[in-house]
Amino acid sequence: MTHVTIYTNQATAFTGFSCEGHVGYADAGEDIVCAGISTLVINTINAVEQLTATTILADADQDTGTIHVNFPSGCEAQAKLLVDAMILGLQGIQTNYGKKFLTLDFKEV
């Protein structure tokens, strides 16, 4: 199962997100749920880095399927829109495939 946590501050602004675990929907290389989640998360990281002024710190461990992202200076409007789009896509995957494969949580930090 993959677990995605979206971190916000008290003002509900995004401060980062994490994605942990392997989905297990199908064998490696055949797992469409994992591919969808990975595409959304990695594309969001790349888009925030290349298309916005938001500073992003990211680290990943491919063996464990873990990605941690932090917005140390806050998340400006364009980056927020990109993260909102990622969340929308993840919610769609969760609706279609179930919480058995993807959990999505929001945590105030």
Secondary structure, DSSP 8 states (H G I E B T S, - for coil): -EEEEEEE-TT--EEEEEEES---SSSTTT-HHHHHHHHHHHHHHHHHHHHSS---EEEEETTTTEEEEE-TT---HHHHHHHHHHHHHHHHHHHHH-TTTEEEEEEE-
